[in-house]
Amino acid sequence: MLINSLITKAFRPNTNPEFWQQTSWAILRAVVGIVMIHNGIDKLANIDSFAEAYVAYIGLPFPIFFSYIAAFTELIGAPLLIIGLLVRPAALGLFFTMCVAMYHHILVAGLSIPYLELSAIYAACFLFFTINGAGLFSTDALITNWLDKSALSTQAKRVMLLEKSFSASESNVVTK
């Protein structure tokens, strides 16, 4: 029972039954995840070059090992983010990867915003999902409902509220 409770808490996203907010979370998860996948593929395409130019440059030991860790964090974490499964741990791994990328950018170019901006935006998005979870439209939310039967009625009420808010917003659009 204790393990089930801990697992449920790990999967349970912060949910606000507002349709457009939850939809925007799902879209952000999908977009950030899709565009992150290519970073992992690029690293694996020439792991030796990446290890030398990025990982060894910042002084980390075992550059090849850490290059593979970064590549597979991106290749595994990004699809998990897209489907909304294990979002908090996936986003945390991706957040740390982007923090290392920002550190590299600062070593190379100082606090140059054009050089830092993409990794900083990624890091902010991943930190958001680390803190908030995947949202209502996610596999994590489905698993939470399945594991925690007491949350099922609460979750059902949230979905009904979400449907009502969506219907209300549609009727407001039609009447305006």
C-alpha positions as CSV (number, residue, x, y, z in Angstrom):
1,M,0.0,0.0,0.0
2,L,2.8,2.4,0.9
3,I,4.6,1.6,-2.4
4,N,1.4,2.2,-4.4
5,S,0.9,5.5,-2.6
6,L,4.5,6.6,-3.4
7,I,4.2,5.6,-7.0
8,T,0.9,7.4,-7.3
9,K,2.4,10.6,-5.9
10,A,5.3,10.4,-8.4
11,F,3.0,10.1,-11.3
12,R,0.3,12.5,-10.2
13,P,0.6,15.7,-12.2
14,N,-0.6,19.1,-11.0
15,T,-4.0,19.4,-12.7
16,N,-6.1,22.4,-13.1
17,P,-9.4,21.5,-15.0
18,E,-9.1,24.3,-17.5
19,F,-9.2,23.0,-21.0
20,W,-6.9,25.5,-22.7
21,Q,-4.3,25.4,-20.0
22,Q,-4.1,21.6,-20.1
23,T,-4.1,21.6,-23.9
24,S,-1.2,24.1,-24.0
25,W,0.8,21.9,-21.6
26,A,0.2,18.9,-23.9
27,I,1.3,20.9,-26.9
28,L,4.4,22.3,-25.2
29,R,5.3,18.8,-24.1
30,A,5.0,17.5,-27.7
31,V,6.8,20.4,-29.4
32,V,9.7,20.5,-26.9
33,G,10.0,16.7,-27.0
34,I,9.9,16.5,-30.8
35,V,12.6,19.2,-31.3
36,M,14.8,17.7,-28.6
37,I,15.0,14.3,-30.3
38,H,17.3,15.6,-33.0
39,N,19.9,16.7,-30.5
40,G,20.4,13.1,-29.3
41,I,20.6,11.8,-32.8
42,D,23.2,14.5,-33.7
43,K,25.3,13.5,-30.7
44,L,25.2,9.8,-31.6
45,A,26.1,10.6,-35.2
46,N,29.6,11.7,-34.2
47,I,30.0,10.9,-30.6
48,D,33.8,11.4,-30.6
49,S,33.5,14.9,-32.0
50,F,30.8,15.8,-29.5
51,A,32.8,14.4,-26.6
52,E,35.9,16.3,-27.5
53,A,34.3,19.6,-28.4
54,Y,31.7,19.8,-25.6
55,V,32.3,17.3,-22.8
56,A,36.1,17.3,-22.6
57,Y,36.1,21.1,-23.1
58,I,34.2,21.7,-19.9
59,G,36.5,19.4,-18.0
60,L,34.2,16.4,-17.2
61,P,36.0,13.1,-16.8
62,F,35.1,10.2,-19.2
63,P,33.9,12.4,-22.1
64,I,32.7,9.5,-24.3
65,F,30.7,8.0,-21.4
66,F,29.0,11.4,-20.5
67,S,28.4,12.0,-24.2
68,Y,26.5,8.8,-24.5
69,I,24.6,9.6,-21.3
70,A,23.6,13.0,-22.7
71,A,22.6,11.5,-26.1
72,F,20.5,8.7,-24.6
73,T,18.9,11.1,-22.0
74,E,17.7,13.1,-25.0
75,L,16.7,10.1,-27.1
76,I,14.8,8.4,-24.3
77,G,13.6,11.4,-22.3
78,A,12.1,13.4,-25.2
79,P,9.7,10.6,-26.4
80,L,8.7,10.0,-22.8
81,L,7.9,13.7,-22.5
82,I,5.9,13.6,-25.8
83,I,3.6,10.8,-24.6
84,G,3.5,12.1,-21.1
85,L,5.0,9.0,-19.4
86,L,7.4,9.4,-16.4
87,V,7.5,13.1,-17.2
88,R,9.1,14.3,-14.0
89,P,12.2,12.0,-14.2
90,A,12.5,12.5,-17.9
91,A,12.2,16.3,-17.6
92,L,14.7,16.3,-14.8
93,G,17.3,14.4,-16.8
94,L,16.7,16.7,-19.8
95,F,16.9,19.8,-17.5
96,F,20.4,18.7,-16.2
97,T,21.5,18.1,-19.8
98,M,20.5,21.6,-20.7
99,C,22.3,23.0,-17.6
100,V,25.5,21.4,-18.7
101,A,24.9,22.8,-22.2
102,M,24.4,26.3,-20.7
103,Y,27.6,25.9,-18.7
104,H,29.4,25.0,-21.9
105,H,28.0,28.1,-23.6
106,I,29.0,30.3,-20.8
107,L,32.6,28.9,-20.9
108,V,32.8,29.5,-24.7
109,A,31.0,32.8,-25.1
110,G,30.4,34.3,-21.6
111,L,26.9,35.5,-20.9
112,S,26.1,36.0,-24.5
113,I,22.3,35.8,-24.8
114,P,22.2,34.7,-28.5
115,Y,24.5,31.8,-27.6
116,L,22.6,30.8,-24.4
117,E,19.0,31.4,-25.4
118,L,18.0,28.0,-26.9
119,S,19.5,25.9,-24.1
120,A,18.0,28.3,-21.5
121,I,14.5,28.0,-23.1
122,Y,14.8,24.2,-23.1
123,A,16.0,24.2,-19.5
124,A,13.1,26.4,-18.4
125,C,10.6,24.1,-20.2
126,F,12.1,21.0,-18.6
127,L,12.1,22.6,-15.2
128,F,8.5,23.5,-15.6
129,F,7.6,19.9,-16.3
130,T,9.9,18.6,-13.6
131,I,7.9,20.7,-11.1
132,N,4.4,20.4,-12.5
133,G,4.3,17.0,-14.1
134,A,2.7,16.2,-17.4
135,G,-0.7,17.6,-16.9
136,L,-4.2,16.1,-17.3
137,F,-3.8,15.0,-20.9
138,S,-0.9,12.5,-20.3
139,T,-0.1,8.9,-19.7
140,D,1.0,9.8,-16.2
141,A,-2.5,11.0,-15.4
142,L,-4.0,7.8,-16.8
143,I,-1.6,5.7,-14.7
144,T,-2.5,7.8,-11.6
145,N,-6.2,7.1,-12.2
146,W,-5.5,3.4,-12.6
147,L,-3.3,3.1,-9.5
148,D,-5.3,5.3,-7.2
149,K,-8.9,4.3,-7.2
150,S,-9.8,7.1,-4.7
151,A,-8.4,9.6,-7.2
152,L,-10.7,8.2,-9.9
153,S,-13.8,10.0,-8.8
154,T,-11.8,13.2,-8.2
155,Q,-10.2,12.9,-11.7
156,A,-13.6,12.2,-13.2
157,K,-14.9,15.3,-11.6
158,R,-12.0,17.3,-13.1
159,V,-12.6,15.9,-16.5
160,M,-16.3,16.8,-16.2
161,L,-15.3,20.4,-15.1
162,L,-12.9,20.5,-18.0
163,E,-15.7,19.5,-20.5
164,K,-18.0,22.1,-19.0
165,S,-15.4,24.8,-19.3
166,F,-14.6,23.8,-22.9
167,S,-18.4,23.9,-23.7
168,A,-18.7,27.3,-22.0
169,S,-15.8,28.7,-23.9
170,E,-17.2,27.4,-27.2
171,S,-20.6,28.9,-26.5
172,N,-18.9,32.2,-25.6
173,V,-17.1,32.1,-29.0
174,V,-20.3,31.4,-30.9
175,T,-22.3,34.1,-29.2
176,K,-19.7,36.8,-29.7
